[in-house]
Every structure is written in structure tokens, then in C-alpha cells.
Amino acid sequence: MAPETRGPAMHAFIASLYPICRSITGDGLRETLGRIGKHIPLTLYHVQSGKSVLDWTVPLEWNIRDAYVKNAAGERVIDFRAHNLHVVNYSLPVRAKMTLAELRPHLYTLPDQPDLIPYRTSYYTPTWGFCLAHNELVKLQEGEYEVCIDSMLAPGTLDYGECVLDGTCPDEVLISCHVCHPSLADDNLSGIAVALELAQRLQSTPHRLKYRFVFIPGTIGSITWLAYHQDAAQRVKHGLVLTCVGDAGGFRYKRSRRGNATIDRAVEHVLKHSGLAHQVIDFFPYGYDERQYCSPGFNLPVGCFMRSQHGTFPEYHTSADNLDFVRPQALGESLETLWRVVHVLENERTMLNLAPQGEPQLGKRGLYEGLGASADRRGYELALLWVLNQSDGTHSLLDIAGQAELPFDVIVRASDALVWAGLLKDANSP
């Protein structure tokens, strides 16, 4: 899975989704789920507006057809058709004429980034507004403006999708990404594209664990999923929220609330041995849907896997988070890194040394070459000794890899060889 192999395909999928105006409900969200469902088996769920989900209520469905502000000459000086970030997401419908002074409280800009359009929402506060570049705002002349937001808030559904890939054991891996943002390529679409590619890869590869890919609107989606899937939530042994995985920044991993769950140690191990720039940060109750999965009533082992961290880069939630900001190479690296995490989860186990009294003779079993071995071979032979010494039924292979400061792959190869030689067995097998 070289980064250059699948990166362009993921970028092309992002480009196909980029023009769609998405929100936490509505046609744009359903269209996005429909396109994902063309590539993987996706079960769709539809929850009616007004339904209680934990402490929340499913909101009215929002759809928009057009929006603009016209000057006295009839020119669209703000145009939803040019960029869907121009409208505050979930805006109430408006048809009015007003002065610039009356319009200004409903206009949002970024004075410190005067060429960029900000992304704003009003999901739970009924209002309306437009977003535009600050340099465009200062060009607006005094006079009368025609204001139109052709939107609709009405009873409907909140929609989300699940792709479940069964394994040979009931333990589940949850992969979650939000699908509600409009034209934002890194924050939203990159997570979708990488999750989709990972699911396709797992479909064609034998695997032990059960994988549940969840494509949901942010916050209200994960809350709804938790409300309706508490049985599945109890089976989650490892989980990741994917977001902002397509930019050129180094990797960031936000630990689960537990802090030392297997998923935390697996991601940290993979990043440590990747040779790529990375940072691991502790859990905090703000960010993406990991804060819902990690709420104390559930406390699931779910971390957040990112490149540039949300809110810390200038393109975040602006029109600069576009198709040029997302790099095929970065998408490929994210996919490859996650595949290595999957490899750790699939092979993590606790072993038992069947010859624990003294060190068994490895040479007569063809496992040891000693001083004549190459550097790679000596690392492998050191892994054999570490696995034998630590496999007392209390240390897992990931524990051993961390203590030995060796790549997990080398520890797994050593473990497999010792099983073949009759010196080791799975501690949980009969």
C-alpha cells in the first residue's frame, strides 16, 4: 500500500464530493452517503426529527436551493452558487430588502485572513447569515440590497451509514468519521476517503476482528449512534475517529479518555517506528466525536487520528481548506499508517512460553545463527529472546515490542517462529 498508489484515487473521490452542500441533515448528507455506498456495503439509518437521543433531540431537516445578496444593479455580490460556504449552515429562509447597515449584523468575515470565506453554522440557534471574504465586505457600497436564502427547515430525518465487516471473533473495531461539513476538503472529506479505502482493503483481506465503519453527522450523529447502538458500543475494543488526514502536516494522535488503551499504545507504537513526524497528545473533552464515545457513561477506547490538529492551522474552517490543501501523498501516508495500526490490532495477543525453565536451545531448532548473522537477523534473534523471556501469560506482544523497543512486526515474526518450533502458544488457547 505505497502512499503514491492509492493517494490519487482518494483525492479524486474527495474532488467528487467537494461541491456538495452538506449539513447535519438533508439532501446533501444523503447524497454523500449514497456515493459512499456505491463502493462498500452501507446500511443506512434514518431517525425522525423530534426523536430524543440521550440528552439531545434530533433537529429539523435543513435543505437549501439557492442564496444570494444582490446590489441595486441586480448583481450577486454574495452568491451561494459560487461557494456553498457563503451561507451560514442551517440558516432560516429569508426574502427581504434592507440597507447595508441592516445587513451587516448577518455578515461574517475573517479580518485577519481577508481573502478567505469562513465556515459558520447555526444548527441549534435559529438565525440566518452570510459568510464572505473581508476584502469583499469592504467593497460593499451603501444602498439597498436584495437578500434571499431559499432554504427550508421541516420535519425530516437524520441519516447515517454503517459498514460492518465481520471477523472470526466478536471484538469490534470502530472507525468513525463525520460527513456533515460542506466544501471542506481536509476537515471532513479526507476522513471519509481514507475510511472508505481502509474498508475496501479489509473487505479483500482475511481479518480476525470485526470492523464497524460509521459515517455520521458530527456530534448529533455520534450521540444518535450511541443512543441506538448501545449493544454494539459495548463490543468496541478499539476505536478511531478520523479527521484532517489529508494535509501535509505531521501526524497527531489524541489518546482515548482511558489514556493507555490498546488502541492508544498501538497507534503510538506505529507512529514511533514510522520515521514520520508525529505528536501524541492526551485526551481533552473538546474536538470531534471521540468526546461522545469517551463520555464517562460509555468510556469507549476511542482515540482521534489526525494530521494537522483541528483549530491549529490557518486553513481550518475556511475556504482555504480546498482541493489544493489536500495532498494525495499525505492521504496515502495516512492510509498506510492506519493499515499498520490494523496489523497490530489483528496480531496483538498474549503468549505462553512452553519451555520456561532456562533458555531453550534455539540453534538446534534452526532459529539462531549467532555471531555470523546480519544486523537484521540479529534484531530478529534478539526478538526471539525477548518473546521467550516475557511470554509468561501476563505480557502481550505489544507490551514486549514496547519494552524491547523493537518494531511490532519483528516481535510477531519471532512469536510465529517460536510457535512453529513448539516453544510458544497463545495463552488463551486450550
C-alpha positions in Angstrom: 0.0 0.0 0.0 2.6 2.6 -1.1 1.3 6.1 -0.5 1.6 7.0 -4.2 -0.6 4.1 -5.2 -4.0 5.0 -3.6 -3.5 8.7 -2.8 -4.6 9.9 -6.2 -7.7 7.8 -6.2 -8.7 9.1 -2.7 -8.1 12.6 -3.9 -10.3 12.1 -6.9 -13.1 10.8 -4.6 -12.7 13.9 -2.4 -13.0 16.1 -5.5 -16.3 14.4 -6.5 -17.8 15.1 -3.0 -16.3 18.6 -2.6 -19.1 20.6 -4.4 -21.9 19.1 -2.4 -23.5 21.3 0.3 -23.7 19.0 3.3 -25.1 19.6 6.7 -26.1 17.5 9.8 -29.3 16.6 7.9 -30.7 16.9 4.4 -30.2 16.0 0.8 -26.5 16.8 0.7 -25.8 14.4 3.5 -27.9 11.7 1.9 -26.2 12.2 -1.5 -22.8 11.8 0.2 -23.9 8.6 1.9 -25.2 7.3 -1.4 -21.9 7.8 -3.1 -20.0 6.1 -0.3 -22.5 3.2 -0.6 -21.5 2.6 -4.2 -18.1 1.4 -3.0 -18.8 -0.5 0.2 -21.9 -2.3 1.7 -23.5 0.5 3.6 -26.6 0.1 5.9 -28.5 3.4 6.1 -30.4 4.6 9.2 -33.0 7.3 9.3 -34.0 8.9 12.6 -37.1 11.1 12.6 -36.9 14.8 13.7 -38.0 15.3 17.2 -36.7 11.9 18.5 -35.0 12.0 21.9 -31.4 10.7 21.7 -29.7 10.7 25.1 -30.0 14.3 26.3 -30.5 15.7 22.8 -33.3 15.9 20.2 -32.9 15.2 16.5 -33.3 18.6 14.8 -35.5 19.6 11.9 -34.1 18.7 8.5 -32.4 21.5 6.6 -32.2 21.9 2.8 -31.2 24.8 0.7 -31.7 25.6 -3.0 -30.2 29.0 -3.5 -29.0 32.1 -1.7 -27.6 35.5 -2.6 -27.2 39.1 -1.8 -27.9 41.4 -4.8 -26.9 45.1 -5.0 -29.0 47.8 -6.5 -27.8 46.9 -10.0 -29.1 43.3 -9.6 -25.5 41.8 -9.3 -24.9 38.9 -6.9 -22.3 40.3 -4.6 -22.6 37.2 -2.4 -23.5 34.0 -4.2 -24.2 30.6 -2.7 -23.8 29.1 -6.2 -20.2 30.3 -6.3 -19.3 28.7 -3.0 -21.5 27.0 -0.5 -19.6 28.4 2.5 -21.2 31.7 1.6 -24.3 30.8 3.6 -24.3 30.2 7.4 -25.2 26.5 7.5 -28.7 25.9 8.8 -29.8 29.4 8.0 -33.5 30.2 8.2 -35.2 31.2 5.0 -35.1 34.9 4.2 -36.5 37.1 1.4 -36.1 40.8 2.1 -34.7 44.2 1.1 -32.5 46.0 3.5 -29.9 48.6 3.9 -26.2 47.7 4.3 -26.5 48.7 8.0 -29.3 46.3 8.5 -27.4 43.6 6.6 -24.1 43.9 8.3 -25.0 42.0 11.6 -25.7 39.0 9.4 -22.3 39.1 7.6 -19.3 37.1 8.8 -15.7 37.6 7.8 -12.2 36.9 8.9 -10.4 40.3 9.1 -7.1 38.6 9.9 -7.5 36.4 6.8 -9.2 38.9 4.5 -9.2 36.7 1.3 -10.9 33.7 2.9 -14.5 32.8 3.4 -15.2 31.5 6.9 -17.4 28.4 7.7 -20.2 29.2 10.2 -23.2 27.2 11.4 -26.4 27.9 13.3 -27.6 24.3 14.0 -29.3 25.0 17.3 -29.8 28.8 17.3 -32.4 29.9 14.8 -30.9 32.7 12.7 -29.5 33.4 9.3 -26.4 34.8 7.8 -23.8 35.0 5.0 -20.0 34.5 5.0 -17.7 36.3 2.7 -14.1 37.4 2.3 -13.4 40.5 4.4 -11.9 42.2 1.3 -15.3 41.7 -0.4 -17.2 43.1 2.5 -15.2 46.4 2.4 -16.2 46.8 -1.2 -19.9 46.9 -0.5 -21.4 50.3 -1.1 -24.2 51.9 0.9 -27.6 51.4 -0.6 -30.4 48.8 -0.7 -29.7 45.1 -1.1 -31.9 42.2 -2.0 -31.4 39.3 0.4 -32.5 35.7 -0.4 -31.9 32.5 1.4 -34.1 29.8 -0.3 -33.9 27.2 2.5 -36.3 25.0 4.3 -36.4 23.7 7.9 -39.0 21.0 8.3 -39.6 17.6 9.9 -37.5 15.0 8.2 -34.7 12.6 9.2 -31.2 12.5 10.5 -29.3 10.0 8.3 -26.1 8.0 8.9 -24.5 4.9 7.5 -22.7 1.8 8.8 -20.4 -0.7 7.0 -19.9 -3.8 9.2 -17.2 -6.3 8.2 -17.5 -9.5 10.2 -14.4 -11.2 11.5 -13.7 -14.5 13.2 -14.2 -13.1 16.8 -16.8 -10.8 18.2 -14.5 -8.0 19.3 -15.1 -4.8 17.3 -13.0 -2.0 15.9 -15.0 1.2 15.5 -13.8 3.6 12.7 -15.8 6.8 12.8 -15.8 9.9 10.6 -18.1 12.9 10.2 -19.9 13.5 6.9 -21.7 16.8 7.6 -19.4 19.6 6.5 -19.9 21.4 3.2 -17.0 22.2 0.9 -14.1 21.5 3.3 -11.6 19.0 1.9 -9.4 18.1 4.9 -11.8 18.6 7.7 -14.5 16.1 6.7 -13.7 14.7 3.2 -10.2 13.4 3.9 -11.5 11.2 6.7 -14.3 9.9 4.5 -11.9 9.0 1.7 -9.4 7.2 3.9 -12.1 5.3 5.9 -13.6 4.2 2.6 -10.3 3.0 1.3 -9.5 1.2 4.5 -12.9 -0.6 4.5 -12.3 -1.7 0.9 -8.9 -3.1 1.8 -10.3 -5.0 4.7 -13.1 -6.4 2.5 -10.5 -8.2 0.4 -8.2 -9.3 3.3 -8.9 -12.0 5.9 -9.2 -10.5 9.3 -9.8 -11.7 12.9 -11.6 -8.7 14.3 -15.0 -7.2 13.4 -14.8 -3.7 11.8 -17.6 -1.2 12.1 -17.2 1.9 9.9 -19.6 4.7 10.9 -20.3 7.7 8.6 -22.2 10.2 10.7 -23.0 13.9 11.1 -20.8 15.5 13.7 -21.9 15.5 17.4 -25.6 14.8 16.9 -24.7 11.8 14.8 -22.4 10.1 17.3 -24.9 10.8 20.1 -27.7 9.2 18.0 -25.5 6.2 17.1 -24.7 5.7 20.8 -28.4 6.0 21.7 -29.5 3.4 19.2 -26.5 1.1 19.2 -25.6 0.5 22.8 -25.2 -3.2 22.3 -22.6 -2.6 19.6 -20.9 0.1 21.7 -20.3 -2.5 24.4 -18.4 -4.7 22.0 -16.0 -2.0 20.9 -12.5 -3.0 22.0 -10.6 -0.4 19.8 -11.8 2.7 18.0 -10.6 5.7 16.0 -12.1 8.9 14.8 -10.6 10.0 11.5 -10.4 13.7 10.6 -7.9 16.1 8.9 -5.9 13.2 7.4 -5.1 14.7 4.0 -2.9 17.8 4.7 0.9 17.9 4.6 1.3 18.3 8.4 2.8 15.7 10.7 0.6 13.2 12.4 -1.3 13.9 15.6 -2.9 11.3 17.7 -5.2 12.2 20.6 -5.4 9.4 23.1 -8.7 8.0 24.3 -10.0 9.0 27.7 -8.6 5.8 29.1 -5.1 7.0 28.1 -3.5 3.6 27.9 -5.9 1.5 25.9 -4.6 -1.0 23.4 -5.5 1.4 20.5 -3.5 4.2 22.2 -0.5 2.0 22.5 -0.9 0.6 19.1 -1.0 4.0 17.3 1.8 5.3 19.4 4.0 2.3 18.6 3.3 2.6 14.8 4.0 6.3 14.8 7.2 5.8 16.8 8.5 3.3 14.2 7.2 5.1 11.1 10.0 7.5 10.7 7.4 10.3 10.1 6.9 13.5 12.1 4.3 12.9 14.8 2.9 14.1 18.1 0.8 12.2 20.7 -1.5 14.3 22.9 -3.7 13.4 25.9 -7.4 13.3 25.7 -9.4 16.5 26.3 -13.2 16.9 26.1 -13.4 19.0 23.0 -12.9 18.2 19.3 -14.7 15.6 17.3 -16.9 12.6 18.0 -14.2 11.0 20.3 -15.6 13.2 23.1 -19.0 11.5 22.7 -17.6 7.9 22.5 -15.3 8.7 25.5 -18.1 10.4 27.6 -18.0 8.8 31.1 -21.2 6.8 30.6 -19.6 4.9 27.7 -15.8 5.5 28.1 -15.0 3.6 24.9 -11.4 3.1 23.9 -11.6 5.6 21.0 -8.8 8.0 20.0 -8.6 10.6 17.3 -6.2 10.2 14.4 -5.3 13.4 12.6 -2.5 15.1 10.7 -2.8 18.9 11.4 -4.9 19.3 14.6 -8.3 21.0 14.2 -8.3 24.7 15.1 -4.5 25.0 14.9 -3.9 25.6 11.2 -4.9 28.8 9.2 -6.9 26.9 6.6 -9.2 25.3 9.2 -12.9 26.0 8.7 -12.2 28.4 5.8 -12.4 28.3 2.0 -8.6 27.6 2.0 -9.4 24.0 3.1 -9.8 23.2 -0.6 -8.7 20.5 -3.0 -5.2 22.1 -3.3 -4.8 21.8 0.5 -5.3 18.1 0.5 -2.3 16.1 -0.9 -2.5 12.6 -2.5 0.8 11.7 -0.9 -0.5 12.7 2.6 -3.7 10.7 2.1 -1.6 7.7 1.1 0.6 8.0 4.2 -2.4 8.2 6.4 -3.9 5.1 4.8 -0.6 3.2 5.1 -0.1 4.2 8.8 -3.7 3.1 9.6 -3.1 -0.2 7.9 -0.1 -0.8 10.2 -2.3 0.0 13.2 -4.8 -2.6 11.9 -1.9 -5.1 11.6 -1.1 -4.5 15.3 -4.7 -4.9 16.4 -5.1 -8.1 14.3 -1.9 -9.7 15.7 -1.9 -8.5 19.3 -2.1 -11.4 21.7 -0.6 -12.8 24.9 1.6 -15.8 24.6 2.9 -18.5 27.0 6.4 -20.0 27.0 6.2 -23.8 26.9 9.9 -24.2 27.9 10.2 -21.5 30.6 13.0 -23.2 32.7 16.2 -21.7 31.4 16.6 -20.6 27.8 15.7 -23.2 25.2 18.4 -24.0 22.7 17.4 -22.2 19.5 20.2 -23.2 17.3 19.2 -26.9 17.1 15.8 -25.7 16.0 17.2 -23.6 13.2 16.1 -20.4 14.9 19.5 -18.9 15.8 22.7 -18.1 13.8 24.6 -16.1 16.4 27.6 -14.0 15.6 27.5 -14.7 11.8 24.1 -13.2 11.4 23.4 -9.9 9.6 22.2 -6.9 11.6 18.6 -7.5 10.6 18.9 -11.2 11.6 20.5 -10.2 15.0 17.5 -7.9 15.6 15.2 -10.8 14.9 17.1 -13.2 17.1 17.0 -10.6 19.9 13.2 -10.5 19.4 13.2 -14.3 19.9 14.8 -13.9 23.3 12.6 -11.1 24.3 9.4 -13.1 23.4 10.6 -16.2 25.2 11.5 -14.2 28.3 8.4 -12.1 28.6 5.8 -14.7 27.5 4.6 -15.7 30.9 0.9 -15.1 30.2 0.9 -11.6 31.5 2.7 -9.6 28.8 1.2 -9.1 25.3 3.2 -8.9 22.1 2.6 -5.2 22.0 3.9 -5.0 25.6 7.0 -6.9 24.6 7.6 -4.7 21.5 7.5 -1.6 23.7 9.8 -3.0 26.3 12.3 -4.3 23.7 12.0 -1.1 21.6 11.6 -3.3 18.5 9.0 -3.0 15.7 5.9 -5.0 16.3 6.3 -6.8 13.0 9.6 -8.3 14.2 8.1 -9.4 17.5 5.2 -11.1 15.6 7.6 -12.9 13.3 9.6 -14.1 16.3 6.4 -15.3 18.0 5.2 -17.2 14.9 8.6 -18.9 14.6 8.5 -20.0 18.3 5.0 -21.3 17.9 6.2 -23.3 14.8 9.1 -24.7 16.9 6.7 -25.8 19.7 8.2 -23.4 22.2 5.2 -21.0 22.5 1.4 -21.0 22.4 -1.4 -18.5 22.7 -2.1 -18.1 26.5 -5.8 -18.1 25.8 -5.9 -21.3 23.8 -6.7 -24.7 25.4 
